[in-house]
């Protein structure tokens, strides 16, 4: 299981020191970009992403919760993240956008909201390298994990088949459910409070999550 801590759950005023405290147990850093339109909250944009990049060598996992992602996506190319994921609900041009991202040497990913069926991405499955299943509604921090995500994850895994497509889960993931998510097919887990809350350091908590995922 790869772990991708979401810095939105960290103390953003102490972000530099937090990033310096992360180590090789952390596989990715998840950047939740919110525009206040596609989701009700406003988080940060490419400038904060650039600062994160300047203080760590850990690959970036960019999640765009924005309207018209085709406008925003190019702003993140220069950061050379591991992946850029955008919501299928937010664009009319998913094929063009996925191909554009891949042409930059970046993995294109599609995000599905809890209410969006996996079948929505079947026509474009050969264009993407990652499927992100939301197990909470996007844009509302601290929600409870939605059990419906398990079936969607299994369905996404089946749809991907033998294709080299990563399955990522995001929302309410912790030590209590990460093993079940791994069994369902999740290979990358976005974590917030499970990483940045508690007495242990974020890196130590990532290690505990990986151990829990193995059972």
Backbone bond lengths (Angstrom), bond angles and torsions (degrees), N, CA, C in turn:
res aa  C-N    CA-C-N  psi(-1)  N-CA   C-N-CA  omega(-1)  CA-C   N-CA-C  phi
1 X - - - 1.463 - - 1.525 109.98 -
2 X 1.326 116.36 126.44 1.458 121.82 173.66 1.528 108.57 -90.98
3 X 1.323 116.06 138.30 1.456 121.22 -178.00 1.524 110.34 -112.78
4 X 1.337 114.89 132.74 1.459 122.41 -176.76 1.531 109.24 -125.81
5 X 1.344 118.24 89.34 1.461 120.44 179.86 1.534 112.11 -64.11
6 X 1.316 115.98 135.15 1.458 121.20 177.39 1.522 109.61 -88.97
7 X 1.322 116.95 116.97 1.458 119.75 -176.96 1.521 112.28 -68.90
8 X 1.340 117.14 -12.10 1.457 119.53 177.44 1.528 110.74 -64.13
9 X 1.342 116.54 -22.95 1.459 120.91 179.07 1.527 112.09 -88.16
10 X 1.313 116.91 -5.95 1.461 121.33 -179.71 1.525 109.87 -90.50
11 X 1.329 115.67 172.92 1.458 121.32 174.42 1.527 106.97 -79.77
12 X 1.321 116.46 102.29 1.463 120.43 -174.66 1.525 112.19 -65.09
13 X 1.328 118.07 -20.81 1.458 120.28 177.81 1.527 111.84 -78.48
14 X 1.324 116.26 -10.63 1.463 121.44 178.72 1.524 110.05 -121.65
15 X 1.324 115.53 26.75 1.454 120.72 -170.27 1.529 113.22 -63.82
16 X 1.312 117.40 -38.48 1.464 119.90 -177.84 1.519 111.13 -59.58
17 X 1.321 117.71 -47.69 1.462 120.32 -178.94 1.520 111.28 -69.15
18 X 1.334 116.80 -33.60 1.463 119.92 177.36 1.520 110.47 -63.58
19 X 1.311 116.43 -44.75 1.467 120.64 179.53 1.524 111.32 -62.93
20 X 1.314 116.60 -39.26 1.460 120.65 179.51 1.531 111.58 -66.33
21 X 1.340 116.95 -23.73 1.455 120.92 -178.77 1.516 114.16 -85.65
22 X 1.312 117.63 -6.07 1.457 121.08 178.82 1.529 109.92 -81.92
23 X 1.326 116.43 150.87 1.461 119.38 -178.44 1.521 110.33 -133.90
24 X 1.327 116.37 -164.16 1.460 121.49 -172.34 1.529 113.63 -66.81
25 X 1.327 117.90 -12.19 1.464 119.62 175.22 1.524 111.42 -69.00
26 X 1.327 116.82 -21.44 1.463 122.58 179.79 1.521 108.75 -89.82
27 X 1.331 116.89 119.71 1.463 121.04 -174.38 1.523 113.24 -85.63
28 X 1.324 116.12 -38.45 1.463 121.51 -178.21 1.527 109.03 -144.25
29 X 1.316 115.89 163.82 1.459 122.04 169.92 1.529 107.10 -117.41
30 X 1.324 114.92 121.07 1.458 121.27 -175.60 1.521 110.02 -88.41
31 X 1.320 116.17 126.54 1.465 122.16 179.40 1.515 109.44 -111.83
32 X 1.322 116.33 110.01 1.462 122.19 178.80 1.524 109.08 -90.45
33 X 1.317 116.19 101.96 1.463 121.86 179.76 1.529 108.14 -94.58
34 X 1.331 116.68 115.25 1.465 122.32 -178.33 1.528 109.95 -119.40
35 X 1.330 115.56 138.51 1.467 119.10 -173.49 1.519 114.78 -105.04
36 X 1.348 118.37 -3.14 1.455 120.01 -178.01 1.515 113.45 76.52
37 X 1.336 117.29 6.76 1.463 121.88 178.47 1.523 110.85 -122.23
38 X 1.332 116.78 -59.91 1.471 119.45 175.88 1.519 110.12 -63.36
39 X 1.318 115.74 -37.93 1.473 122.72 171.25 1.525 107.22 -123.60
40 X 1.331 118.43 155.11 1.461 120.05 -173.88 1.518 115.39 -70.48
41 X 1.327 117.93 -20.07 1.455 119.93 -177.95 1.523 112.03 -94.51
42 X 1.321 114.71 156.35 1.458 123.15 175.30 1.524 107.00 -115.42
43 X 1.335 117.09 126.03 1.472 118.63 -177.62 1.526 110.87 -110.45
44 X 1.310 117.69 -88.07 1.460 121.85 -179.61 1.526 108.53 -154.05
45 X 1.324 115.31 171.94 1.450 120.03 -177.84 1.506 112.44 -126.90
46 X 1.332 114.97 -149.57 1.465 119.48 -171.48 1.521 112.99 -68.37
47 X 1.340 118.39 -26.17 1.463 119.57 -178.89 1.523 111.26 -66.35
48 X 1.326 117.64 -44.98 1.464 120.33 176.66 1.525 109.86 -65.03
49 X 1.329 116.97 -39.09 1.463 120.23 177.62 1.529 110.73 -59.64
50 X 1.319 116.44 -40.53 1.463 120.57 177.65 1.527 111.17 -62.85
51 X 1.321 117.13 -40.65 1.465 120.92 178.82 1.529 111.04 -65.48
52 X 1.319 116.35 -41.62 1.468 119.97 176.49 1.523 109.56 -58.62
53 X 1.317 116.19 -47.99 1.462 121.11 -179.85 1.524 111.62 -57.78
54 X 1.328 117.29 -36.38 1.465 121.10 -176.73 1.525 113.22 -72.36
55 X 1.338 117.49 -14.83 1.458 120.91 -175.56 1.530 113.96 -113.58
56 X 1.340 116.85 6.51 1.462 118.87 179.38 1.517 110.83 -154.56
57 X 1.319 115.22 152.82 1.466 121.37 173.38 1.521 111.67 -100.54
58 X 1.331 117.04 0.69 1.465 121.03 179.32 1.532 108.48 -69.46
59 X 1.328 118.46 131.86 1.476 120.65 -178.38 1.524 112.12 -59.48
60 X 1.325 115.11 145.94 1.460 121.25 -178.49 1.529 111.24 -93.39
61 X 1.321 114.43 142.09 1.463 124.54 178.31 1.527 105.14 -117.77
62 X 1.336 116.23 95.93 1.472 121.30 -171.51 1.526 110.24 -92.88
63 X 1.325 115.90 121.65 1.464 123.30 -178.84 1.527 108.06 -116.84
64 X 1.327 116.28 109.68 1.457 121.37 -177.54 1.521 110.78 -94.73
65 X 1.323 116.07 109.69 1.459 122.17 174.52 1.522 107.10 -101.53
66 X 1.331 115.05 72.01 1.468 121.39 -171.35 1.521 110.37 -139.18
67 X 1.320 115.06 151.42 1.456 120.40 168.90 1.526 109.30 -71.61
68 X 1.319 115.66 150.19 1.471 122.16 177.39 1.540 111.20 47.20
69 X 1.321 117.68 61.22 1.467 120.20 -178.60 1.520 113.39 -59.92
70 X 1.321 117.21 -20.55 1.467 119.05 178.30 1.526 111.78 -61.45
71 X 1.328 117.25 -22.60 1.463 121.16 176.92 1.525 110.83 -81.84
72 X 1.338 116.50 -37.72 1.463 121.13 -174.21 1.526 113.85 -85.60
73 X 1.311 118.01 -33.41 1.466 121.74 -174.09 1.530 113.61 -52.95
74 X 1.329 119.98 -45.92 1.476 118.88 -176.90 1.527 114.21 -60.27
75 X 1.320 118.54 -20.94 1.465 121.31 -179.94 1.528 111.86 -66.43
76 X 1.332 117.45 -17.29 1.463 121.58 -175.03 1.532 113.18 -105.87
77 X 1.321 116.99 -1.27 1.463 119.47 -179.00 1.522 112.44 -61.02
78 X 1.328 117.28 -41.65 1.467 119.95 -175.25 1.517 112.51 -65.84
79 X 1.325 117.79 -17.69 1.464 121.15 178.38 1.519 111.75 -79.46
80 X 1.335 117.06 -14.85 1.464 122.69 -178.85 1.537 111.78 48.84
81 X 1.333 117.15 55.84 1.466 119.68 178.46 1.519 110.89 -69.18
82 X 1.328 115.89 166.25 1.458 120.50 174.87 1.526 110.04 -62.79
83 X 1.312 116.47 -43.65 1.463 121.44 -179.83 1.526 110.61 -150.06
84 X 1.322 114.76 156.89 1.462 122.61 169.09 1.521 106.10 -126.15
85 X 1.339 115.81 121.58 1.455 119.71 179.05 1.523 109.92 -112.61
86 X 1.321 115.33 141.05 1.459 121.69 178.80 1.526 108.84 -133.36
87 X 1.319 115.92 157.00 1.461 121.17 -175.80 1.523 111.30 -82.52
88 X 1.330 114.91 131.06 1.459 120.09 177.23 1.525 110.58 -61.24
89 X 1.335 116.99 -27.73 1.469 121.29 -178.85 1.529 112.63 -73.23
90 X 1.350 117.45 -13.11 1.465 120.97 -169.91 1.525 114.60 -102.51
91 X 1.325 117.87 -3.88 1.457 118.60 -175.40 1.517 111.84 -141.22
92 X 1.313 116.09 150.70 1.464 122.80 173.13 1.522 111.32 -97.81
93 X 1.332 116.98 1.08 1.458 120.36 -173.99 1.529 112.65 -128.17
94 X 1.331 118.53 51.55 1.463 119.70 -174.37 1.521 114.18 -65.44
95 X 1.318 118.22 -35.76 1.469 120.44 -178.77 1.520 110.20 -67.35
96 X 1.309 116.20 -49.18 1.464 120.13 179.61 1.525 111.02 -59.20
97 X 1.313 116.44 -42.45 1.455 120.62 -177.11 1.531 110.92 -69.17
98 X 1.324 117.20 -42.78 1.460 120.38 178.61 1.520 111.01 -61.61
99 X 1.319 117.37 -41.96 1.468 120.55 -179.97 1.528 110.95 -67.20
100 X 1.315 116.30 -37.22 1.461 120.15 178.74 1.525 110.72 -63.94
101 X 1.332 116.36 -42.56 1.470 120.56 178.60 1.523 110.40 -63.50
102 X 1.326 116.78 -45.29 1.471 120.14 -179.32 1.523 111.38 -63.57
103 X 1.327 117.05 -35.48 1.466 120.45 178.33 1.522 112.17 -62.34
104 X 1.335 116.35 -20.44 1.466 121.52 177.87 1.530 111.93 -88.08
105 X 1.331 117.06 3.21 1.456 120.80 -178.25 1.517 113.26 78.28
106 X 1.329 116.88 21.59 1.470 123.87 -177.42 1.527 108.16 -116.81
107 X 1.325 116.86 143.18 1.465 120.61 179.06 1.526 109.66 -74.37
108 X 1.352 117.24 123.37 1.466 119.68 176.28 1.521 110.60 -85.13
109 X 1.334 116.15 134.74 1.462 120.28 -179.98 1.512 111.94 -127.65
110 X 1.326 115.18 150.13 1.460 122.13 176.91 1.523 108.74 -112.25
111 X 1.331 116.59 135.65 1.461 122.44 177.66 1.522 109.62 -105.66
112 X 1.342 115.42 139.58 1.457 121.12 176.65 1.522 109.69 -118.17
113 X 1.324 117.09 123.60 1.457 121.97 172.78 1.531 110.24 -66.55
114 X 1.318 118.25 160.20 1.468 120.02 -179.25 1.527 113.97 -53.02
115 X 1.328 117.34 -35.23 1.460 120.11 -177.49 1.514 115.31 -88.17
116 X 1.337 117.76 2.01 1.465 121.56 -178.19 1.521 110.22 -98.81
117 X 1.338 118.39 123.77 1.470 120.02 -178.07 1.529 112.10 -70.59
118 X 1.312 115.95 150.28 1.465 121.18 178.28 1.523 110.94 -61.93
119 X 1.320 116.97 -29.45 1.469 120.68 -179.51 1.519 112.41 -59.14
120 X 1.326 117.03 -20.15 1.474 121.06 -179.25 1.528 111.35 -61.04
121 X 1.328 117.39 -29.36 1.470 119.10 -176.53 1.528 113.13 -99.38
122 X 1.317 116.93 1.28 1.468 119.19 -178.53 1.530 112.88 -56.89
123 X 1.349 119.60 -41.57 1.471 118.81 -179.05 1.531 114.13 -65.25
124 X 1.335 118.12 -19.15 1.462 119.60 -176.41 1.524 112.14 -117.03
125 X 1.335 117.39 16.57 1.452 120.69 -173.51 1.528 112.79 -59.60
126 X 1.324 117.97 -30.09 1.466 120.57 -178.81 1.525 113.07 -79.77
127 X 1.314 117.13 -3.98 1.462 121.17 -178.31 1.526 113.14 -96.94
128 X 1.326 117.71 -10.80 1.465 120.25 -170.42 1.529 111.91 -118.18
129 X 1.323 115.33 161.73 1.454 120.80 179.42 1.512 113.29 -121.58
130 X 1.342 116.37 2.61 1.459 120.22 -178.25 1.523 109.30 -156.68
131 X 1.323 116.07 139.48 1.466 122.28 173.14 1.521 107.55 -120.57
132 X 1.314 116.24 121.08 1.463 121.75 178.27 1.523 109.09 -105.07
133 X 1.331 115.03 116.00 1.465 121.37 178.66 1.530 108.57 -96.71
134 X 1.327 116.55 119.43 1.456 121.07 176.89 1.523 109.22 -80.06
135 X 1.334 116.21 126.25 1.464 121.29 177.39 1.528 111.13 -105.34
136 X 1.339 115.83 13.49 1.463 125.05 166.75 1.524 106.25 -144.63
137 X 1.318 116.64 167.43 1.464 119.27 173.16 1.529 108.40 -72.83
138 X 1.315 118.73 133.10 1.463 119.97 -176.76 1.525 112.25 -67.83
139 X 1.337 114.84 144.18 1.452 119.85 173.69 1.510 115.29 93.51
140 X 1.337 117.70 2.92 1.462 121.09 179.28 1.521 107.90 -127.53
141 X 1.315 117.17 100.52 1.461 121.51 -174.88 1.527 112.31 -70.40
142 X 1.336 116.32 142.13 1.457 121.72 172.98 1.510 115.70 87.48
143 X 1.336 118.36 16.15 1.459 120.71 179.89 1.533 111.66 -75.80
144 X 1.312 114.79 160.80 1.451 121.90 176.09 1.528 110.74 -78.75
145 X 1.306 115.62 142.11 1.466 122.93 178.46 1.529 110.72 -57.08
146 X 1.334 116.56 133.89 1.456 122.60 179.16 1.526 109.61 -94.38
147 X 1.338 115.74 118.52 1.456 121.15 -176.28 1.530 113.05 -61.50
148 X 1.331 117.16 -23.96 1.464 120.31 -179.21 1.527 111.99 -61.65
149 X 1.318 116.37 -16.21 1.461 119.95 -178.39 1.522 112.39 -64.67
150 X 1.326 117.49 -30.30 1.465 119.87 -177.03 1.527 112.21 -58.87
151 X 1.332 116.66 -48.07 1.465 119.95 179.95 1.521 110.96 -65.28
152 X 1.322 116.54 -37.73 1.465 119.57 179.71 1.524 110.95 -66.13
153 X 1.320 116.35 -38.29 1.466 120.48 178.07 1.520 110.39 -63.56
154 X 1.330 116.24 -45.98 1.466 119.49 178.36 1.526 111.19 -62.30
155 X 1.331 116.41 -38.55 1.467 120.40 179.05 1.522 110.68 -66.92
156 X 1.332 116.74 -41.07 1.462 120.52 178.40 1.523 111.18 -64.54
157 X 1.334 116.10 -40.46 1.459 120.72 178.21 1.527 110.61 -62.07
158 X 1.336 116.77 -41.63 1.459 121.37 178.83 1.523 110.93 -66.75
159 X 1.334 117.00 -40.82 1.463 120.79 179.11 1.518 110.85 -64.33
160 X 1.312 117.42 -39.23 1.465 120.81 179.24 1.517 111.13 -64.38
161 X 1.323 117.17 -35.31 1.459 120.72 177.92 1.519 112.12 58.33
162 X 1.333 115.50 -130.36 1.462 121.02 -179.41 1.527 112.83 -87.35
163 X 1.308 117.30 1.49 1.465 119.69 179.47 1.534 109.88 -68.25
164 X 1.329 117.31 149.78 1.479 120.43 178.95 1.527 111.36 -78.86
165 X 1.321 115.56 67.05 1.457 122.04 -176.87 1.525 109.24 -113.92
166 X 1.328 116.86 126.03 1.448 122.50 177.48 1.528 109.79 -82.13
167 X 1.327 116.63 143.86 1.456 122.13 174.48 1.525 107.63 -109.36
168 X 1.331 115.71 122.97 1.456 122.08 -177.96 1.525 109.25 -118.03
169 X 1.330 116.39 142.75 1.455 121.84 175.70 1.514 110.14 -116.72
170 X 1.342 116.29 146.66 1.463 120.41 -175.85 1.522 109.91 -148.40
171 X 1.354 115.46 120.29 1.451 119.90 172.87 1.514 113.92 124.68
172 X 1.324 117.04 109.75 1.455 120.82 175.62 1.512 114.75 69.95
173 X 1.315 118.00 22.94 1.460 121.31 -178.34 1.524 109.84 -86.12
174 X 1.327 115.10 133.64 1.454 120.39 -178.28 1.530 109.96 -150.77
175 X 1.333 116.45 -172.99 1.462 120.20 -177.71 1.529 112.72 -65.74
176 X 1.321 117.02 -21.28 1.461 119.86 -177.52 1.523 113.74 -79.98
177 X 1.326 117.46 -26.36 1.471 118.80 -176.10 1.521 114.01 -119.08
178 X 1.319 118.89 -4.35 1.465 119.90 -173.36 1.530 112.08 -67.42
179 X 1.321 118.54 -31.51 1.468 120.63 177.35 1.522 110.20 -66.54
180 X 1.322 117.72 -42.86 1.469 120.97 178.06 1.519 111.09 -63.43
181 X 1.327 116.22 -36.32 1.462 120.13 177.81 1.523 110.91 -67.64
182 X 1.330 116.15 -40.79 1.461 119.84 176.91 1.525 110.49 -62.14
183 X 1.319 116.72 -42.02 1.467 120.66 179.14 1.523 111.48 -64.10
184 X 1.334 116.76 -32.55 1.466 121.09 -179.73 1.528 112.10 -75.07
185 X 1.344 116.87 -22.18 1.463 119.07 177.85 1.506 115.97 130.28
186 X 1.340 118.05 2.80 1.462 120.53 178.78 1.530 109.92 -71.57
187 X 1.329 115.86 131.68 1.463 121.99 177.95 1.520 112.37 -111.05
188 X 1.332 116.77 -22.26 1.457 123.68 176.21 1.519 108.38 -128.20
189 X 1.327 116.86 130.42 1.459 120.51 -179.77 1.514 110.09 -120.98
190 X 1.327 115.84 125.26 1.461 121.96 173.71 1.525 107.58 -85.42
191 X 1.319 116.64 128.96 1.462 120.43 -179.82 1.524 109.99 -129.26
192 X 1.333 115.24 143.14 1.457 120.93 178.93 1.505 110.95 -117.08
193 X 1.341 116.03 -89.85 1.460 121.02 -179.74 1.521 111.94 -59.64
194 X 1.337 117.40 -31.05 1.465 121.22 -179.82 1.521 111.79 -66.75
195 X 1.321 116.79 -15.89 1.462 120.93 178.88 1.520 111.47 -104.55
196 X 1.319 117.03 -42.47 1.461 121.22 -171.26 1.528 113.92 -103.22
197 X 1.336 117.35 13.83 1.453 120.30 176.09 1.518 110.33 -123.36
198 X 1.302 116.95 147.33 1.454 119.91 178.69 1.512 112.92 109.16
199 X 1.332 116.56 172.68 1.467 120.57 -175.09 1.519 114.66 -75.08
200 X 1.342 117.31 -24.34 1.459 119.65 -178.89 1.539 110.42 -76.64
201 X 1.311 115.56 162.26 1.462 120.38 174.69 1.523 108.89 -72.16
202 X 1.346 117.94 159.03 1.468 119.49 176.88 1.525 113.01 -55.10
203 X 1.331 117.72 -41.21 1.464 120.07 179.87 1.524 111.00 -64.01
204 X 1.331 116.77 -39.81 1.471 120.56 178.57 1.525 110.39 -65.38
205 X 1.312 116.93 -38.79 1.463 120.36 -179.79 1.525 111.38 -68.72
206 X 1.331 116.52 -33.98 1.465 119.87 174.35 1.528 109.56 -62.56
207 X 1.333 116.71 -42.51 1.454 120.23 177.43 1.523 112.09 -60.43
208 X 1.324 117.15 -39.76 1.463 121.37 178.47 1.534 111.05 -67.20
209 X 1.309 116.51 -37.69 1.477 120.24 177.80 1.523 110.82 -65.25
210 X 1.327 116.75 -41.67 1.467 119.22 178.69 1.520 111.14 -64.33
211 X 1.307 116.02 -39.31 1.464 119.92 177.49 1.516 110.51 -63.97
212 X 1.331 117.34 -42.44 1.460 121.30 179.29 1.533 111.31 -64.40
213 X 1.321 116.65 -35.91 1.472 120.80 -179.61 1.522 111.81 -64.08
214 X 1.328 116.32 -28.97 1.459 121.19 -179.88 1.519 112.32 -80.42
215 X 1.347 116.44 -18.10 1.454 120.66 178.58 1.520 113.60 81.69
